[in-house]
């Protein structure tokens, strides 16, 4: 007959095995579930407020917030696409009108001075080879048809994967808003940690993710304003549009806001403004691009209550190791480390000296109140105390 200790060991092994299998099953949705948890934690306060005003109808509140997230995701893309399509149509109509009235040579009058000579040579070569151009084009399409098909197929698959992950994220986000409170209570009940410690760790994660999201949006706004100043100074056409695109790309870690400034600088260079192009490129790389590394840690550390250097390296380290999602995972890992140390020191560390308590020998260090952490004079870390309320 199996002993109680042996049965306990087998049960622990089965629990670990089941955890590994569950993680394996849900691994294809890791990014979707993680982003859903981040958004649910950041917007849970809004969900509670809206639920109260809807007389306790949590499902309707979660549905409205989910629709709002969808609009926030699609509105910038739809606006950018509509503007680009409109500008492309205008450009095609303009070129068609010029060619019909003045021929291909009429387009040369609109080419900037430094580019007129190369453009003229290209036009002459095009007219000389126009007879065999269609045949050459057909040959190239036939030769590279398979490669083009593979490329298009890859783009379609990637786009479909992204759309699928977004849909899964929105579904998980909705259910986390509706059932988030019950999920936290269940985790607290089954966790092997002491009562309250699991909730404290989850609240720490919520503070960190909320701080990173808010700091990312505010930093993108700062970069867009800085870029707008550069666009106005260098007289970039439609500066408000380029500033909006800069804000959108600033939210994409793998791209960044400086890319838009460089693209606008190339546009200025192509239209015959080399000095303005150089000024805008330098402004975009130095001011707009590097401001992300300064502004974001300064804004994020307020909510995370970490030193700015720790926030800076956790953001860059997470980005290098995990990719774009590492901007959230990096600070979360560091926050987990600091929170676990804080909880251990508070609940299992050496007790602080209490004046008048004969059981604790006096020590040559300042005294602190029960449940508080010692901090050097003139500095307090508020989040060390929040967990005790």
N, C-alpha and C positions, 0 to 999 in steps of 0.2 A: 504494500500500500504506500502511495506517495506521501512523503512528509509535507507539512505545511510550508516549510522553507523551500522545498523543491518545487511545489506547485506555484509558489509566489515567483520564483525565478522563471519558470516556464511562462507564466502569465505576463511578466515584464518583457520577456523575449517576444511573445506574441504581440504585445502592444507596440514595441519598437518595429517589428516587422510590418504590422498594419499601418503604422505611420509612414514608413518608407513606401509601401504600396500606394497609399493615398496620395502622397506627394508625387509619385511617378504618374498616377492616373491624371492628376490635375496639372502636371508640369506644362502641357501645351497651352494652358490658360494662365500661366503664372503672371505675365505682364498685365493681362486684362484684369485679373482678380486683384493684383497689387494696386494698380491705378484706381480701381473701383473702391478699394479700402481707403486709399489716400483721399479721394474725393468725398467719400462718405464721411470720413472723419473731419475733413475741413468744413463740410456743409451741414453737419449734423445740428449745429446750433440754429441755422436757418430752418432746418426741417422741424425742430421742436417749436420754434416760434410760429411757423406757418401752421403746424398741427393744432396749436392752441387756438389760433384764429379761425380754423376750420372746424372747431368743436370736436377735436379728437379724431378727425378723419385722416389717419396717418397715410393710408394708401393714396389718397388724392394729393396730399402734400408731396409725397415722394414722386408721384407721377408728374406734378407740375415742375418740380426741381429737375427731374430727368429731362423733360422737354426743354427747360432752360439751358441745360448743359448741351443738348443736341444743337440748339440754336446758336449757342456760343461757339461750338465747333464748326458749324456749317456756314454761319453768316460771313466770317472773313473770307473763306474760300470762295463762296458764291460771289461776293462783291469783287474780289480780285479777278476771278474768271470773267465776270461780266465786263469789267473795265478792259481787260486785255482783249477780249473778243471784239468789243466796240472799237478799240484803237486799231486792231488789226484790220477790221472791215474798212475803217476810214482810210488807212494806209493803202490797202489794195485798191479802193475806189480812186484815190488820188493818183496812184501810179497808172492805173488803167486809163484815166482821163488824159494824163500827160502823154502816154504812148499813142493814144488814138489821135490826139490833136497835133503832136509834134514829133512823133516817132521815138525810138529809143534814145536818139541823141538829145532829146529834150530833157531827159533825166539828168544829164551831166550838168545842167545849169543849177541844179539843187545840191550838187555834191560840193562839200567844203573844198577850199583852195588847195590844201596839201594833198588831197585825195583825188583831185580831178585827173591828173595825168595817169595814175595807175588805173582809175576807173575807165578812162578812155581806151587804154590798151586792152583791158578786159573786154570792153564792148566790141572793139575791132576783132579780137580773137573769136568772140562769140559769133559775130556775123560771118566770119570766114568759115567757121566750122559748123554752122547751123545746118548745113545740108546733111551731114552724117551724124548730127547730134542725136536724132531720135533712134537711129540704129545702135549707136554706142550706148545710149541709155537702156535700150532693151537688153543688150548683151550684159551690161552691168547688173541689171535687175535679175536676169536669169542666173548669173554666176553667184550672186550673193543672196538669192531668194531664201535659201535654207537658213543662212545666218540671220537674216532679217526676221524670218518667221520665229526662230528661237528667241531672238531678242524681244519681239513683241509678246511672245508667249510668256517669257519671264516677267515682263512688266505687268501683264494681266494677272499672273499668279500672285505676284507681290501685292498688287492693288487689292486683289480679292482677300488675301491674308490679312492685310491691314483693316479692311472693312469688317471682316469676320471678328477680329480681335476687338474692334470698337463696339460692335454689336454685343459681344459677350461682356465687355466692360460695362456697358449701359444696363444690361440685364442684372448683372451682379450688383451694380451700384444701386439700382432700385430696391432690390431685396435687402441689401445692407442697411439702407435707410429705414425700411419698414421693420426689419427684424434685428437691427443692430443692438438694441438694448438687451433683448433676450439672448443674443449671441454672446455678449460680454458677460452676462450673468452665468451662462452655461460654462464658458471658459473659466470663470472664477470658481465655479463649483467643482470642476474636474481637474483643475490645475494642482500639481503637487506642492506648489508654493503656499506660504502662509496666507491667511485671509487678508485680502486687500492688496497684496503685492502684485498679483496679475493685473488687476485694474489699474494700479499705479503705473505699471510698465506700458499698458495700452494708452493711458492718458499722456504719458511722455511721448509715445509715438505720434499721437494726435497733434500735440503741440509742435513737434519737429516738422511733420509733413505740412501742417498749416503754415508754419513760418517759411518753409521752402517755397510753397506755392505762391504765397503773397509776395515774397521777395523776388521771385522770378517775374511775376507780372509787373511789379513796380520797377524792377531793373529794366525790363523791356520798354516800359514807358520812358524812363530816363534816357535810354539809348535812342529811342525814336525822337525825343525832343532834341538831343544833341545832334543827331543826324539831320533833323529839320533845319537847325541853325546852319549847318554846313551846306545844305541844299540851297537855302536862301542866299547865302553869301556867294556861292559859286554860280547862282542863277540856273539851277537845274530845272528843266521844264516839269510842270505839275509837281511841285515839292511836297504838297500834302499827300498825294498818292504814294510817292516814294517813302515818305515818313510812315505811312500806314503799312506798307510792305516791310519796312525795316522793323516795325513793332512785331509783325507776324513772324518774321525770320528770327528775331531775337529770342523767341520762345522755343526755337528748335536748337538744341545744344550742338548738334553735329554741323550746323550751318553757321549761325550767328548773324549779328546785325551788320558786321563789317562787309559781308559779301555784297549786300545791296549798295553800300557806298562805293565799293570798287566797281560794280556794274554801272552805276551812274557816272563814275569817273570815266569809264571807257566810252560811255555815250557822249560825254563832253569832248573827249579826245577825237572821236569819230566825226563830230560836228565842227571841228576846227577850233577848239578852246584848250590847248595843251596846258597852259598855266593853271586854269581853273581845275582841270582834270587832276593835275599833280597835287594841288592844294586839297581837293576833296578826298583823294586817295589817302594822303597822309592823315587828314582829319578822321577819316573812317577807321583806319587801322589803329591809330594812337588813341584818339579820344573816345570814339564810339566803341571800338573793339575791346580796348583794355578797361573801359569803365565797368564792364561786366564783372571783372575780377576784383574790383574794388567795392562797387555799390552792393552787389548781391551778398557777400559775407557780412558787410556792415548791417544790412537790413535783416538778414536771417538770424544773426546772433542774438537779436533782441528777444525773439520768441524761443530760441533754443537755449538761451542762457549759457552759451559757450564762448570761449575766447575767440576773437576774430580769426586768429591764425588756425585754430582747430577747425573752424567752419570752412575756411578757405581750402585747406588741404583735404578735408573730407569731401568737399564738392568735386575738386579736381581728381582725387583718387577714385571716388566712385564713378566718375565719368570715364576714367581710363580703364577701369576694371570691368564695369558692367555696361558701358555704353550710355546712351541718353538716360535710361532709367536709373543709372547710378547717381544722378543728381539728387535723387530721393533716397536711394539705398545707402549711399555713403554716409550722410548725416544720421540716418537711422541706426546704422551699425555702431557708429561712435556714441550716439545717444543711448543705445542699449548697454554698451560697455560702461558708460558713466552712471547710468541708472542702477545697474546691478551692483556696482561698487558702492553707490550711495546707500542702497537698501541694506546691503550686507553690513556696512559700517554702522548704520543706524540700529539694526535689529540684532546683530551678532557681535559687533565690535566692542572694544573696551568702554565701559560706562564713563560718562563725563563726571568730573568732580562736582559734588553738590555741597555748598557751604553748610556746615552743621551736621553733615551725615557722617557718623563715626565709622561706618562700614567702608568708606572710600577714603584712602589716604590722600592728604593734600599733595598737589603737584605744582611745580613752578611754571604754570601757564595760566592764561586768563580763563575764567570760568564762563560757561555757557549754560543757558537754560535747557531743561530737559526737552528732548525732541528736536534740538537745533544742532546745526553743524557749526563748528568754529570757523570764522573767517577773519583774515587780517583786518586791522582797524581801518575804517573808511571804505570797506568794500563788503557788500552782502550779495548773496546769490539767492534770489527770491525763490527759485524753483526748488531749492533744497528744503524749504520750509513748506511748500505747497502740499507735498505728499503727506504731511502730518495732519492736515485739517480734516 
